Amino acid sequence: MASKGKFEDEPTLSKDRKRGLVEENREKPSAAKKPRVDKEKSLQAANAKNAKLFIQLENEWKAKEEALARLSSMASNMLRDNNPNIADLSDPNRPTKLSEQFSELYDNEWTDAFDERQKILGDKEDKEVISYLLRLLLDENKVPPELFKTIKDAIKSAAPNHLKDV
């Protein structure tokens, strides 16, 4: 029977048993290294796989963002295309720009010509001054034929009552 140590219930080990345990412990580190090496290899493999998956995820996010940008662009183009309620700000002939141009034409050129003609005619009625300026504008000899026809058609459609005298 094994002898007791300092405490009554603690068994003491015999020298042979101690030597046996020491020998077992010497063999254990080599046996323990193998699972540790396997775990390190599997950890490295898992890290490599994780890195690949992360790169793949980044690529998928980029592809998604590019697809969303293309889709947004297409939707925007479809919304603006042939939709009179949405102004294409790059169009120089959009309605607001045309109205600005006509307003400037009226404010600058027409009023100047009107005032000059009224000075020449004296205090005659506005209708006579307007009629004179309109005939001057529609004089076929001073305006190229294509432009003359375009101007005359536009004026007829815009103000048909004013062309009776012309």
ROZA-385638 format. One line per field, with one value per residue: x, y, z of N, C-alpha, C in turn; residue in one letter. Coordinates in steps of 0.1 Angstrom, whole numbers, plus 5000, padded with zeros to 4 digits. Layout:
// residues N
nc1 X	...
nc2 Y	...
nc3 Z	...
cac1 X	...
cac2 Y	...
cac3 Z	...
cc1 X	...
cc2 Y	...
cc3 Z	...
aa A	...
//
This chain:
// residues 166
nc1 5008	5004	5024	5015	5014	5022	4997	4969	4951	4964	4980	5013	5037	5054	5088	5092	5068	5069	5090	5079	5058	5073	5085	5063	5054	5075	5071	5047	5048	5057	5036	5016	5024	5017	4988	4986	5001	4984	4961	4971	4977	4951	4939	4954	4946	4918	4920	4931	4910	4890	4901	4900	4872	4865	4877	4862	4836	4840	4844	4818	4803	4812	4804	4777	4772	4780	4761	4738	4742	4742	4715	4701	4709	4697	4670	4666	4671	4650	4628	4631	4631	4612	4594	4575	4572	4595	4624	4651	4681	4704	4696	4696	4673	4652	4619	4619	4643	4639	4618	4631	4649	4630	4619	4641	4645	4622	4623	4647	4653	4628	4614	4631	4631	4604	4601	4618	4605	4580	4588	4595	4570	4555	4529	4513	4489	4495	4490	4495	4523	4531	4521	4537	4563	4560	4554	4579	4595	4585	4592	4599	4621	4642	4647	4658	4642	4634	4635	4618	4593	4591	4590	4566	4547	4549	4541	4515	4503	4506	4495	4469	4450	4463	4475	4459	4461	4485
nc2 4989	5023	5048	5074	5110	5143	5150	5132	5120	5122	5104	5091	5089	5061	5057	5044	5048	5075	5078	5066	5084	5106	5098	5095	5121	5132	5121	5132	5160	5159	5145	5163	5184	5178	5180	5207	5219	5210	5225	5251	5251	5247	5270	5289	5283	5288	5316	5324	5317	5333	5358	5357	5355	5380	5397	5390	5397	5426	5431	5423	5443	5466	5460	5460	5487	5500	5489	5500	5527	5528	5520	5540	5562	5554	5553	5580	5592	5580	5591	5619	5619	5629	5641	5668	5680	5680	5698	5698	5708	5712	5719	5744	5755	5752	5759	5779	5792	5801	5819	5838	5848	5859	5878	5894	5903	5917	5936	5950	5953	5955	5975	5996	6000	6005	6029	6047	6047	6058	6083	6094	6092	6108	6114	6091	6064	6034	6011	6017	6021	5995	5980	5991	5982	5955	5950	5959	5939	5917	5921	5908	5911	5918	5898	5864	5839	5814	5820	5841	5829	5812	5830	5845	5824	5817	5841	5843	5821	5828	5854	5859	5879	5903	5903	5911	5935	5934
nc3 5000	4994	5008	5032	5028	5038	5046	5058	5040	5016	4992	4989	4963	4949	4941	4917	4905	4902	4884	4862	4856	4850	4827	4810	4809	4795	4769	4763	4755	4727	4716	4722	4707	4681	4678	4683	4662	4642	4648	4645	4618	4608	4617	4603	4577	4580	4584	4560	4542	4553	4546	4518	4515	4525	4506	4484	4493	4494	4467	4458	4470	4457	4431	4435	4442	4419	4401	4413	4408	4380	4376	4389	4373	4348	4356	4361	4336	4322	4335	4329	4301	4275	4292	4300	4324	4338	4338	4316	4326	4311	4286	4263	4251	4268	4283	4303	4298	4272	4277	4292	4272	4253	4269	4275	4248	4243	4264	4257	4228	4214	4229	4226	4198	4195	4210	4195	4170	4178	4185	4160	4146	4162	4187	4180	4179	4197	4183	4156	4156	4164	4143	4122	4130	4129	4102	4092	4104	4090	4064	4034	4018	4034	4051	4053	4032	4045	4072	4073	4067	4089	4110	4103	4104	4131	4144	4134	4146	4172	4176	4160	4155	4152	4127	4107	4094	4081
cac1 5000	5012	5025	5008	5023	5020	4983	4965	4944	4973	4989	5027	5040	5066	5099	5090	5056	5073	5098	5069	5051	5082	5087	5050	5054	5085	5065	5035	5051	5058	5023	5008	5027	5010	4975	4988	5005	4972	4953	4977	4974	4937	4937	4959	4937	4906	4923	4932	4897	4884	4906	4894	4858	4864	4879	4850	4826	4843	4841	4804	4798	4816	4795	4763	4772	4780	4748	4728	4745	4736	4701	4697	4710	4687	4657	4666	4669	4636	4619	4632	4629	4598	4585	4575	4571	4608	4632	4665	4688	4714	4689	4695	4660	4641	4609	4623	4654	4632	4610	4641	4653	4620	4617	4652	4643	4611	4628	4658	4652	4614	4610	4640	4625	4591	4603	4623	4594	4570	4594	4593	4556	4548	4521	4502	4485	4505	4487	4502	4537	4533	4519	4549	4574	4556	4557	4594	4601	4581	4596	4606	4634	4653	4648	4659	4628	4630	4633	4605	4581	4590	4585	4553	4539	4549	4533	4501	4497	4506	4486	4462	4442	4472	4480	4449	4465	4498
cac2 5000	5035	5055	5087	5121	5152	5150	5118	5114	5123	5092	5094	5080	5054	5061	5038	5054	5089	5077	5063	5096	5115	5093	5098	5136	5135	5117	5140	5172	5156	5141	5175	5194	5175	5186	5221	5222	5209	5236	5263	5250	5249	5284	5297	5280	5296	5330	5326	5316	5345	5369	5355	5358	5394	5403	5387	5406	5439	5431	5423	5456	5475	5457	5465	5502	5503	5486	5510	5540	5527	5519	5554	5570	5550	5558	5595	5594	5576	5601	5631	5617	5633	5645	5682	5686	5680	5705	5694	5721	5714	5723	5759	5759	5749	5769	5791	5799	5808	5830	5848	5854	5867	5889	5903	5908	5927	5947	5957	5956	5959	5988	6007	6003	6011	6043	6054	6049	6067	6097	6098	6094	6116	6107	6083	6053	6023	6001	6021	6018	5981	5976	5994	5974	5941	5950	5959	5926	5907	5925	5896	5915	5920	5886	5852	5833	5804	5827	5849	5820	5807	5842	5848	5813	5818	5853	5840	5812	5834	5865	5859	5891	5914	5902	5914	5947	5931
cac3 5000	4993	5021	5033	5028	5049	5050	5060	5029	5004	4991	4984	4951	4950	4932	4904	4899	4898	4872	4851	4853	4844	4813	4803	4806	4784	4757	4760	4747	4713	4713	4724	4696	4668	4677	4683	4649	4634	4651	4639	4603	4605	4620	4592	4566	4582	4582	4545	4537	4557	4538	4505	4516	4527	4493	4476	4498	4490	4453	4456	4474	4446	4420	4439	4442	4404	4396	4418	4401	4367	4377	4392	4361	4339	4361	4360	4322	4318	4341	4322	4287	4270	4303	4300	4337	4344	4329	4315	4328	4301	4273	4261	4246	4277	4284	4311	4291	4261	4282	4295	4260	4248	4278	4272	4235	4245	4272	4251	4214	4210	4235	4220	4185	4197	4214	4184	4160	4183	4184	4146	4143	4172	4197	4174	4187	4198	4173	4144	4158	4164	4129	4114	4134	4125	4087	4091	4107	4081	4050	4028	4011	4044	4059	4044	4030	4055	4085	4071	4068	4103	4118	4100	4110	4146	4147	4130	4156	4185	4176	4147	4153	4149	4114	4097	4087	4075
cc1 5009	5013	5019	5018	5020	5006	4978	4959	4953	4982	5003	5029	5053	5076	5096	5078	5060	5081	5089	5062	5060	5084	5074	5050	5064	5079	5053	5038	5051	5044	5014	5011	5020	4996	4976	4992	4992	4963	4958	4975	4960	4933	4942	4950	4924	4908	4924	4919	4889	4888	4901	4880	4856	4867	4867	4838	4828	4840	4826	4798	4800	4806	4781	4762	4772	4767	4737	4730	4740	4721	4695	4698	4700	4673	4656	4664	4655	4626	4619	4629	4614	4589	4586	4575	4585	4618	4646	4674	4700	4709	4689	4682	4649	4632	4613	4634	4648	4625	4620	4646	4643	4618	4628	4650	4632	4617	4638	4654	4638	4611	4618	4634	4612	4592	4608	4613	4583	4575	4592	4579	4549	4540	4510	4499	4495	4503	4494	4517	4540	4531	4531	4560	4572	4559	4572	4600	4597	4584	4605	4619	4646	4656	4649	4645	4625	4627	4620	4593	4580	4585	4571	4543	4538	4540	4518	4495	4497	4496	4479	4455	4450	4477	4470	4453	4478	4496
cc2 5012	5042	5069	5098	5130	5152	5135	5112	5115	5111	5097	5084	5073	5059	5056	5045	5068	5088	5074	5076	5106	5111	5096	5113	5139	5131	5127	5153	5169	5152	5154	5185	5191	5181	5202	5226	5221	5220	5249	5263	5253	5264	5293	5295	5288	5311	5333	5326	5328	5357	5369	5359	5373	5402	5401	5396	5421	5441	5431	5436	5466	5473	5462	5480	5506	5501	5496	5523	5539	5527	5533	5563	5567	5555	5573	5598	5591	5586	5614	5630	5619	5636	5661	5688	5687	5687	5699	5706	5723	5718	5738	5764	5755	5761	5781	5799	5807	5820	5841	5855	5863	5880	5899	5910	5920	5939	5956	5962	5962	5973	5999	6010	6010	6026	6052	6057	6059	6081	6102	6101	6104	6108	6100	6071	6042	6013	6004	6018	6003	5975	5979	5985	5959	5940	5951	5946	5916	5911	5914	5899	5916	5908	5874	5845	5823	5810	5835	5841	5815	5818	5844	5837	5814	5830	5850	5831	5819	5846	5867	5872	5903	5914	5906	5926	5945	5923
cc3 5000	5006	5020	5033	5040	5055	5050	5047	5016	5003	4985	4973	4954	4940	4918	4897	4894	4885	4860	4847	4846	4829	4805	4799	4795	4770	4753	4752	4732	4708	4713	4712	4684	4668	4677	4669	4640	4636	4645	4624	4600	4607	4608	4579	4567	4580	4567	4538	4540	4549	4524	4505	4517	4514	4484	4480	4494	4475	4450	4460	4463	4435	4423	4438	4427	4398	4400	4411	4387	4367	4380	4380	4350	4343	4359	4345	4317	4323	4333	4308	4283	4281	4304	4314	4344	4334	4328	4315	4318	4288	4272	4257	4255	4279	4292	4305	4279	4265	4286	4283	4254	4256	4276	4258	4236	4253	4265	4237	4210	4216	4229	4206	4186	4200	4203	4173	4165	4183	4170	4142	4152	4182	4190	4182	4187	4187	4160	4145	4158	4150	4120	4117	4129	4110	4084	4093	4096	4066	4044	4022	4021	4052	4050	4044	4041	4068	4084	4073	4082	4112	4116	4106	4125	4151	4145	4141	4169	4186	4163	4144	4149	4135	4103	4088	4079	4062
aa M	A	S	K	G	K	F	E	D	E	P	T	L	S	K	D	R	K	R	G	L	V	E	E	N	R	E	K	P	S	A	A	K	K	P	R	V	D	K	E	K	S	L	Q	A	A	N	A	K	N	A	K	L	F	I	Q	L	E	N	E	W	K	A	K	E	E	A	L	A	R	L	S	S	M	A	S	N	M	L	R	D	N	N	P	N	I	A	D	L	S	D	P	N	R	P	T	K	L	S	E	Q	F	S	E	L	Y	D	N	E	W	T	D	A	F	D	E	R	Q	K	I	L	G	D	K	E	D	K	E	V	I	S	Y	L	L	R	L	L	L	D	E	N	K	V	P	P	E	L	F	K	T	I	K	D	A	I	K	S	A	A	P	N	H	L	K	D	V
//
